[in-house]
Amino acid sequence: MTRVLVVGLVAAVGWCAPAGALQGAESVARYAVVVNKDVAAGPWGKVVKFLETKHKAKTFAYDKSPEDVRKSVGTYHPRYVCFVCPPTENFPAFAVVANKFCRTLDDDPYVDAIWGILTGFDEEHALELAKAEPVVIKRAFTKTLGPWLNWVPEGDYVTEWTRDRGELGGKKAGADFALKSGGPTSDADDAKYVHTLLAEDKFDLIIGSGHGGHHNWMLMYPSGKGFLTAKDGKLAMTAPGVDLPLRAKRPKVYWAVGNCLTGVVNAGRNNFKDSYALAWMKNGACQYVGAVQSTWYELNWNMADWFLKQEGRWTFSESLFLLRQWSHYLLAENVVTGRDKQGTEFTDEIFVLYGDPALEARVEKAREPALTETLEVSETGDKDVVRMTYKVKVNFVGEGNKRTAEKYGGWRIFCHLLPYQVTDVKVEKTDFAKVVCPGETLIWDAGKGLKVGDERSVTFTAKRVKD
């Protein structure tokens, strides 16, 4: 993907917001299935064939490693890459391979495709996940950062912090998130309370944080005796005196934003039959984002800036992709240094999306988005060359330690997914300090944090890479 770097300040273009300007990525785009040839030739071939039909996908079958087909996939210029893998794969190792693969489809260092790993307990389970219908997130459950519920229509919050035991919260339609006391005061009560909520099976999004493992999630942090545990594809809530099976079937997405290791699925002694992620994918989770290593850094939390705070503009998988682009810019431009840089490099490689990467899973709009973004596209008269004008206006700056928060001055750096891949980008005017365009994304750097009411724009020409 060709990129252009622009430095300097030029006059801003005027603000206008065309109706229906942004609806996320195109629904039809190049889709690559990457799979071992022996897997494709066996029972899992039905999963591959279904994806070929559903997405008009092209399959790239490799012999020993995805590296065998990397150049061919790069020539194909996919927007989506789906790695189809049986559950016996060593997923921590494969995640590293997949991440590198999708960064090296061309000669720039940015991620070149929205990717995910489609697996399951068996080929029938994987096929079920491939057939998942779009998920509209109307109600969320979180055991961390209760105020995130302000970005969804409704939701429930239970604290994960032992220091805040008894703290609850909720968000009702048309109202703001509100805290309340009187919640669980012991691990046993916490386990029963959370079990009751999850067993009602009314959530389209589940957000988990705190300690986790290949087969379980510890409900309280930094320590506790309440767990949600997976065994043989089933879930059970346990604590002293508590042992409650948990079953759910409502289609949802699961975001293990701060959990260690729940994305491992299978590795060494950690057998896929007891995988926490797969168990949830047997209980309604159409997509699951989790870490394949222990995490000590909070980069993945910034995914909320796309997935939640833009009010449905981006899907679950698009949001993870945009986070990867953003994080690489932080590294490439030395925005982060020292321990911060180490954490960004580390975390960027350990979070994996399981499921079909093209699944439409997005938040139902409940309020004004944090950023108003518009993209106007017009023809230039030259073959396949278009002129794009991107504009952003800041509506909200949050609190806390996230890099787009008030502590950092607001929204300094952000990125936007273009409707299709472009090359030969030429900037005509901008008032951003820097703009980078790696093929399918526009990454902007305002030079300093933007506050509420601030506006910026860029106009550029580019050649469209046709599907």
FIDOTI-638832 format. One record per residue (C-alpha): x, y, z; residue in one letter. Coordinates in steps of 0.5 Angstrom, whole numbers, plus 500, padded with zeros to 3 digits. Layout:
# residues N
XYZa/...
//
This chain:
# residues 467
500500500m/503507498t/503512504r/505519504v/507523509l/506531510v/509536514v/507543515g/500547516l/496550511v/489553510a/483549513a/478547508v/471549510g/466545514w/460541512c/457535513a/454531507p/448526509a/450519510g/458521509a/460515513l/457508514q/464504515g/467500510a/464497504e/460491505s/463488499v/471488498a/477483497r/477477502y/482472502a/482466506v/489463508v/489456510v/493450510n/492446504k/491439508d/486443512v/482445506a/482438503a/479435509g/472436513p/474444514w/474445507g/466446508k/468452512v/473455506v/467454501k/462457505f/467463506l/468463498e/461464497t/459468502k/464473501h/466472494k/473470497a/479467494k/483462497t/490461498f/492454501a/499454503y/504448504d/508449511k/507456513s/502462511p/509465508e/508460502d/502465500v/504472502r/506475496k/500472492s/496475497v/499481497g/498482490t/491480491y/490487495h/485484500p/481488505r/480482509y/484476511v/481470514c/486465517f/482458517v/485454523c/483447526p/483448534p/489444535t/493450532e/498453537n/495460537f/500464541p/505462535a/500463530f/498469532a/505472531v/505469524v/499472522a/500479525n/507479521k/504476515f/498482515c/504487516r/508485510t/503484504l/507490501d/513494503d/510499508d/510497515p/503498517y/498493517v/495491510d/488488512a/483487517i/484480519w/482475524g/482467525i/476463524l/476456528t/472452533g/471446537f/470443530d/469444523e/461445524e/462450530h/467454525a/461454520l/456456525e/461462526l/462463519a/454464518k/453469524a/449474522e/450482524p/450484531v/447490533v/450492540i/444495544k/446493551r/453491554a/456488560f/462491563t/466489569k/471495568t/470502566l/463503567g/463510564p/464506557w/456504558l/455512556n/457510549w/451504548v/444505549p/444501555e/448496560g/450494567d/457495570y/459491576v/466493579t/472488578e/476492584w/477489591t/478496593r/471498590d/467492593r/459493592g/460498587e/455497581l/452502575g/447502570g/445505563k/438506561k/436508554a/436516554g/440517560a/447517563d/451512566f/450512574a/453509579l/450506586k/452502592s/449496595g/452491590g/456484592p/460484598t/464478598s/467473592d/461468593a/456474592d/460477586d/460471583a/452469584k/450477582y/455476575v/452470574h/445472574t/446478570l/450473564l/445468565a/439473563e/442473556d/441480554k/447483552f/450484545d/457486548l/461483554i/467487556i/472483561g/478485565s/483483570g/487476571h/485471566g/488465563g/487460558h/481457561h/478462566n/477469568w/478471575m/472476577l/475481582m/482484581y/488484583p/485478587s/479474588g/476467589k/471468584g/472465577f/468464570l/471457568t/471453561a/471446561k/469441555d/466447552g/462449558k/462455562l/461455570a/461460575m/465458581t/467461588a/467459595p/460455596g/458457589v/458452583d/453455577l/453453570p/452458565l/449458558r/447463553a/446463546k/444471544r/449473539p/454478541k/461480541v/466479547y/472484548w/477481553a/480488554v/485487560g/485479561n/491475560c/491469556l/484468554t/486468547g/490462547v/485457545v/490452544n/498451546a/502445549g/498443556r/493448555n/488444550n/482447546f/477443549k/478448556d/479454552s/475460555y/474464548a/472457545l/467456550a/464463549w/464462542m/459456544k/455461548n/453466543g/460470542a/460471534c/467474535q/472474541y/478479542v/483476547g/490476548a/495470547v/500472552q/500475559s/499483558t/502488563w/500494558y/493497556e/494499549l/488495547n/483499551w/484505546n/480501541m/474504545a/476510541d/473507535w/469501537f/465505542l/466513542k/464513534q/457510536e/457505531g/461508525r/466502526w/465495527t/469491532f/474488527s/475495524e/476498530s/482493532l/485494525f/485502526l/488501533l/493497530r/495503525q/494508530w/499504535s/504503529h/504511528y/506512535l/512507534l/514510527a/514517529e/517516536n/511519540v/512513545v/519512548t/522508553g/517503557r/511506554d/514504547k/516497549q/509496552g/506499545t/510494541e/508488546f/501489546t/500490539d/502483537e/498479542i/491481541f/487477536v/480477533l/477470533y/471469528g/469472521d/473479520p/468481516a/462480521l/458487522e/458488529a/457495531r/454499537v/447502536e/448510536k/446512543a/449519543r/453524539e/460521537p/466523540a/468525533l/464528527t/468525521e/466526514t/469524508l/467527501e/469523495v/469526488s/471524481e/477528478t/476527471g/483522471d/482515470k/481512477d/483518480v/479521486v/479527490r/478526498m/476531503t/476529510y/474533516k/474532523v/470536529k/471534536v/465533540n/468530547f/474529550v/475524556g/478523562e/483518565g/490516562n/488514555k/492517550r/486521547t/484524554a/484530557e/491528560k/494528553y/491535551g/485531547g/485528540w/492529537r/493522533i/487518530f/486514524c/480513519h/478507514l/477509507l/472506503p/477503499y/484502498q/488508494v/495509492t/499515489d/496520494v/498527493k/495532499v/493539496e/492542503k/491540510t/491544517d/494537520f/501537522a/502530519k/498526515v/500518513v/496514508c/498507508p/493505503g/486504506e/487508512t/488516513l/492517519i/492524522w/497528527d/494535529a/501536533g/497537539k/491535542g/485537539l/479540544k/472540544v/470544538g/476544534d/476542527e/481540522r/481537515s/485535509v/484534501t/488530497f/488526490t/489518490a/488513485k/483508487r/485500487v/479497484k/476491487d/
//
